[in-house]
């Protein structure tokens, strides 16, 4: 039996139709995986570009950064400390100068997806209260004595002391005895300027770059210390450039880094 041209034509049309691309894709569901999460406020003190989370105490004169834990479309910040101002950035940066006492931070957020998927108006309001310590009348939690070990000399115990010489966290008014053998300000004229900044749980300091101090044990040293949230353990990262007999003024390639971990005494 011979196949007629018409049958071949029908068969070809069917093959062409079957070989075409079939789109089984489904448009993504805009609310897939959506879960409503109310925001809360986190607080970090900012000391020389180092951020450390703060729970409930703010050390006065330290720059604070407040953030929402939820990414939103719009942010509205106010404080009971200054009820006349409204901030609309995602991060609220404040410094509480010459003030001591409680301060409440209020955050109102608007999130577009909450109106689309959450059957809500998109607005949330949250509060958080902190206690501000006046830096001129209160002591930072990071001051004190800590007993532990360094990676510089791991078998030798060391008592590290961070103490105020004067009043308040200003330049040249803190003493510290790391690295080993450095005891600023036992020879302040020789060591020159020391740049100190500290907050409630963080300290950052750098010794000046005058080459004449490189013969001492405070050899162009810099350090950052962060106290544990409980206030009982100090972790200090420090580094310095050690001169050699061949090169009393070495460059940064000779910098050595160490750490200290100690518990409060």
C-alpha positions as CSV (number, residue, x, y, z in Angstrom):
1,X,0.0,0.0,0.0
2,X,1.3,3.4,-1.0
3,X,1.3,6.3,1.3
4,X,-0.5,9.3,-0.2
5,X,1.2,12.7,-0.2
6,X,-1.5,14.0,2.0
7,X,-0.7,11.5,4.8
8,X,3.0,12.4,4.6
9,X,2.0,16.1,4.9
10,X,0.0,15.4,8.1
11,X,2.8,13.3,9.5
12,X,5.3,16.1,8.9
13,X,3.1,18.7,10.6
14,X,2.7,16.5,13.7
15,X,6.5,16.0,13.9
16,X,7.1,19.7,13.6
17,X,4.6,20.4,16.3
18,X,6.1,17.8,18.6
19,X,9.6,19.1,18.1
20,X,8.8,22.7,19.1
21,X,9.9,24.1,22.5
22,X,7.4,23.7,25.2
23,X,7.4,26.3,28.0
24,X,6.4,24.6,31.3
25,X,7.8,27.4,33.4
26,X,5.6,29.0,36.0
27,X,5.9,32.7,37.0
28,X,7.6,33.0,40.4
29,X,5.3,33.5,43.3
30,X,6.1,37.0,44.7
31,X,5.4,35.9,48.2
32,X,7.2,32.6,48.1
33,X,9.3,32.1,51.2
34,X,7.9,35.2,52.8
35,X,7.8,35.3,56.6
36,X,6.9,38.3,58.7
37,X,9.7,39.3,61.1
38,X,9.3,42.3,63.4
39,X,12.5,44.5,63.6
40,X,14.6,45.1,66.6
41,X,17.5,47.5,67.2
42,X,21.2,46.7,67.5
43,X,23.8,49.1,68.9
44,X,27.5,49.3,68.2
45,X,30.1,51.6,69.6
46,X,32.5,52.9,66.9
47,X,36.1,53.4,68.1
48,X,38.7,54.1,65.4
49,X,36.8,52.2,62.7
50,X,36.2,49.2,65.1
51,X,32.6,48.3,65.8
52,X,31.7,46.4,69.0
53,X,28.2,45.5,69.9
54,X,26.8,47.0,73.1
55,X,24.0,45.5,75.1
56,X,22.6,48.2,77.4
57,X,25.4,50.6,78.4
58,X,26.7,53.5,76.3
59,X,30.0,55.2,77.3
60,X,29.6,58.9,76.7
61,X,31.5,60.6,73.9
62,X,31.8,57.3,72.0
63,X,30.1,57.4,68.6
64,X,27.2,54.9,68.6
65,X,25.6,53.3,65.5
66,X,22.1,52.0,65.8
67,X,20.6,49.6,63.1
68,X,17.4,47.7,62.4
69,X,17.7,44.0,62.3
70,X,15.2,44.0,59.4
71,X,15.9,45.5,56.0
72,X,13.1,48.0,55.2
73,X,12.0,50.4,52.6
74,X,12.0,53.4,54.9
75,X,13.4,54.2,58.4
76,X,12.3,56.8,60.9
77,X,14.4,57.3,64.0
78,X,13.7,59.5,67.0
79,X,15.1,59.6,70.6
80,X,13.6,60.6,73.9
81,X,16.9,62.5,74.4
82,X,16.1,64.8,71.5
83,X,12.4,64.7,70.5
84,X,12.6,67.6,68.0
85,X,14.7,65.7,65.4
86,X,13.9,62.9,63.0
87,X,16.5,60.8,61.2
88,X,15.7,58.8,58.1
89,X,19.0,57.0,57.3
90,X,19.2,53.2,57.6
91,X,21.9,53.7,60.3
92,X,21.4,56.2,63.2
93,X,24.8,57.6,64.3
94,X,24.9,59.6,67.6
95,X,27.3,60.8,70.2
96,X,26.0,61.6,73.6
97,X,28.2,64.4,74.8
98,X,28.2,65.6,78.4
99,X,25.1,63.5,79.3
100,X,24.5,60.7,81.7
101,X,21.2,58.8,82.2
102,X,18.7,56.7,80.3
103,X,18.0,57.3,76.6
104,X,15.3,55.5,74.5
105,X,15.8,55.1,70.8
106,X,12.6,54.6,68.7
107,X,12.6,53.1,65.2
108,X,9.6,53.2,62.8
109,X,10.1,51.1,59.7
110,X,8.0,50.7,56.5
111,X,8.5,47.5,54.4
112,X,6.8,47.3,51.1
113,X,6.6,43.5,51.0
114,X,4.6,43.4,54.3
115,X,1.8,45.2,52.5
116,X,1.9,42.8,49.5
117,X,2.3,39.5,51.3
118,X,1.7,40.1,54.9
119,X,-1.8,41.6,54.9
120,X,-0.4,44.4,57.0
121,X,0.1,48.2,56.6
122,X,3.8,47.7,56.4
123,X,4.7,49.8,59.5
124,X,6.5,48.6,62.6
125,X,7.5,50.5,65.7
126,X,10.2,49.3,68.1
127,X,12.0,50.8,71.1
128,X,15.2,50.1,72.9
129,X,16.5,51.8,76.1
130,X,20.2,52.3,77.0
131,X,21.9,53.9,80.0
132,X,24.5,56.6,79.0
133,X,27.6,56.9,81.3
134,X,29.1,60.4,81.3
135,X,32.7,59.9,80.3
136,X,33.9,62.7,82.6
137,X,32.5,61.1,85.7
138,X,32.4,57.4,84.8
139,X,35.1,54.8,84.1
140,X,35.2,52.7,81.0
141,X,34.7,49.0,81.5
142,X,37.9,48.2,79.5
143,X,40.1,49.8,82.2
144,X,41.7,47.4,84.7
145,X,44.2,44.6,85.0
146,X,44.1,41.4,83.1
147,X,46.2,38.3,83.7
148,X,47.0,36.0,80.7
149,X,49.4,35.0,78.0
150,X,50.7,36.5,74.7
151,X,51.6,34.7,71.5
152,X,54.8,36.8,71.7
153,X,56.0,34.7,74.7
154,X,53.4,32.0,75.2
155,X,55.1,30.3,78.2
156,X,55.4,33.5,80.2
157,X,52.3,34.8,82.1
158,X,51.8,38.6,81.8
159,X,49.7,41.1,83.8
160,X,48.4,43.7,81.3
161,X,47.1,47.0,82.8
162,X,45.0,49.6,81.0
163,X,44.7,52.6,83.3
164,X,43.9,56.3,83.1
165,X,46.6,58.8,83.8
166,X,44.3,61.8,83.7
167,X,40.5,62.2,83.3
168,X,38.5,61.0,80.4
169,X,39.4,59.2,77.1
170,X,41.7,61.9,75.6
171,X,45.1,61.7,73.9
172,X,48.0,60.7,76.1
173,X,46.0,59.9,79.2
174,X,46.1,56.1,79.3
175,X,48.9,53.8,80.2
176,X,49.5,50.2,78.9
177,X,52.3,47.7,79.1
178,X,52.0,45.8,75.8
179,X,54.1,44.7,74.0
180,X,56.4,43.1,76.6
181,X,58.8,45.7,77.9
182,X,56.8,48.7,76.9
183,X,55.4,50.6,79.8
184,X,54.0,53.9,78.5
185,X,54.3,56.6,79.8
186,X,57.4,55.8,81.8
187,X,59.4,57.9,79.3
188,X,56.8,60.2,77.7
189,X,59.3,62.6,76.1
190,X,61.0,59.7,74.3
191,X,57.8,58.0,73.2
192,X,56.1,61.2,72.1
193,X,52.5,61.3,71.0
194,X,50.3,58.2,71.7
195,X,46.9,58.3,70.0
196,X,44.4,56.6,72.3
197,X,40.7,56.1,71.7
198,X,38.5,53.9,73.8
199,X,34.8,53.3,74.6
200,X,32.9,51.0,76.9
201,X,34.4,47.7,75.6
202,X,37.0,48.8,72.9
203,X,40.4,50.5,72.9
204,X,42.5,51.5,70.0
205,X,46.0,53.1,70.2
206,X,49.0,53.9,68.0
207,X,52.4,55.0,69.1
208,X,53.9,57.9,67.1
209,X,56.2,57.3,64.2
210,X,59.2,59.1,65.4
211,X,62.1,56.8,64.6
212,X,63.9,57.6,67.8
213,X,61.4,55.5,69.8
214,X,62.2,52.4,67.7
215,X,65.1,51.6,70.0
216,X,62.7,51.1,72.9
217,X,60.1,48.3,73.4
218,X,57.2,50.5,72.1
219,X,58.5,50.1,68.6
220,X,56.0,51.8,66.3
221,X,53.3,49.7,67.9
222,X,49.5,49.6,67.3
223,X,46.9,47.6,69.0
224,X,43.2,47.0,69.3
225,X,41.6,45.5,72.4
226,X,38.0,44.3,72.8
227,X,36.4,43.2,76.0
228,X,34.0,40.3,76.2
229,X,30.3,41.2,76.8
230,X,30.6,39.9,80.3
231,X,33.5,42.3,81.0
232,X,35.9,39.6,82.3
233,X,38.1,38.7,79.3
234,X,40.3,41.0,77.2
235,X,41.5,40.1,73.7
236,X,44.2,42.4,72.5
237,X,45.7,42.3,69.0
238,X,49.0,44.2,68.6
239,X,51.9,44.5,66.3
240,X,55.2,46.4,66.1
241,X,58.3,46.8,64.0
242,X,61.4,45.5,65.6
243,X,64.7,47.1,64.6
244,X,67.7,44.9,63.9
245,X,71.4,45.6,64.2
246,X,71.7,45.9,60.5
247,X,68.7,48.2,60.1
248,X,67.6,50.3,63.0
249,X,64.8,51.8,60.9
250,X,63.1,48.9,59.1
251,X,60.0,49.3,57.0
252,X,56.5,47.8,57.3
253,X,57.7,44.4,55.9
254,X,59.3,43.8,59.3
255,X,56.1,44.3,61.3
256,X,55.3,41.4,63.6
257,X,51.8,40.6,65.0
258,X,50.8,39.0,68.3
259,X,47.8,38.7,70.6
260,X,47.1,38.7,74.3
261,X,44.2,37.0,76.0
262,X,43.7,37.6,79.7
263,X,41.0,37.5,82.5
264,X,40.3,40.4,84.8
265,X,42.1,40.4,88.1
